[in-house]
Amino acid sequence: MAVPAPRARRRHSTLGRLLPLLLVAALLAPMGLLLTQTWQHTGDDRDLAARERLGVQYLRALAPVTDALVDAQSAAVSGRPASGEALARAVEEAATVDARIGVELRSQERWAGLRAKLEALRARGPADPDAAFTAYGEATDLLLALHRKVRESSGLVRDPVADSFFLQDSAGQELPEAVVAAGRLADLGTLVARRPAAEQPRGLLELTALRVSALAPATDLVDNLRSAVDGSESTDLGANVLTPLDNYQRSVEALAAYSLPAGGTTAVDAGRLGAAGLNAHTAARQLQPVILAELDALLADRLDGLDRDRWIIAGAVVVFVLLAGWLAALLIAADRRARRRASTSGTVAPSPDEPAPADAWQPPVGAGRPSDKRALQPVGTAREADVTPWGPFDAAR
């Protein structure tokens, strides 16, 4: 009788063992890519916000320089004695800030040019009012150019949020331009009042042009701040900004009114115009630190939110790595168990290309063939010639 061979188990191929791992990798790869891109995007936003805060620090240092320079110009034009201590102190503080962050903001070259110009103004001493007005005008132009450079290099001009964008535009561009233009308008009124009557019409034209230059940034400033308050989620922004903004707006309106010729005359009242310019400067001095403080607070809150997002992403990455390792370990363990069961439960059928093992079972030669009598004889010592055959009546014995 033929003996049936045991059922052979099919050998697992390398692709079959790797297929589950490939499927897990295909499922987890998009998640890893998404986490990586989110991490990079959050990092870029955080770097921009941190750089913007450096720009706010620099603008805060330039504010005293602007105030002191406008005051020094008014003193030089009106002939008042000026000690210059406020301007020197403001310049030293700004130089300290520039030495600390000027390389990163790429502002050192412009600051060096402005500082050299200010040192030349202080060394020259009293001069002709018209010449002093021109010289200080050149210095203030360099100062405004430095404001623009700081906003560009710090990324403030590219701020992606509406309220902080309007605040940086107000504090870094509109307000410095308005302060400088208001100071020039008041000082030009003083100069025009001293000119001969034949030059008064030309002086009025110059006042009109400067009045437009002073009112344009002031109007933009008011619009920007109101837009920032309307579009901000901060509850403190409106309460902190609107009161000094109203004071500044009223002072600018008074300055514009006093820059016009008095009723029934063709000349302006230089005294009232100078007082209105001083009031506008004082109101701007109170408004600028409020704007910068609110802008810095918004940027600090944004940095905190981005840091929290990065911590969440880092936690998600850890969970992602642990999940991927766990799934890979499960698949590897399952493959090992399958191999162990296959090696202990039976023979594995060889592949067609592999030779048969030496100890493999083979049926005996001639098994199942009736012509081979040797294969059907019982085991024993007796031979067929020594055995007596039975007769027909042997069973009755």
Secondary structure, DSSP 8 states (H G I E B T S, - for coil): --------B----HHHHHHHHHHHHHHHHHHHHHHHHHHHHHHHHHHHHHHHHHHHHHHHHHHHHHHHHHHHHHHHHHT-----HHHHHHHHHHHHHHHHHHHHHT-HHHHHHHHHHHHHHHHH-S--HHHHHHHHHHHHHHHHHHHHHHHHHHTGGG--SHHHHHHHHIIIIIHHHHHHHHHHHHHHHHHHHHS-GGGHHHHHHHHHHHHHHHHHHHHHHHHHHHHHHHH---SHHHHHHHHHHHHHHHHHHHHHHHTS--TTSSS--HHHHHHHHHHHHHHHHHHHHHHHHHHHHHHHHHHHHHHHHHHHHHHHHHHHHHHHHHHHHHHHHHHHHHHHHHHHHS-B---TTS---TT-----TTTT-TT-SGGGS-SSS--GGGS----TTGGG-
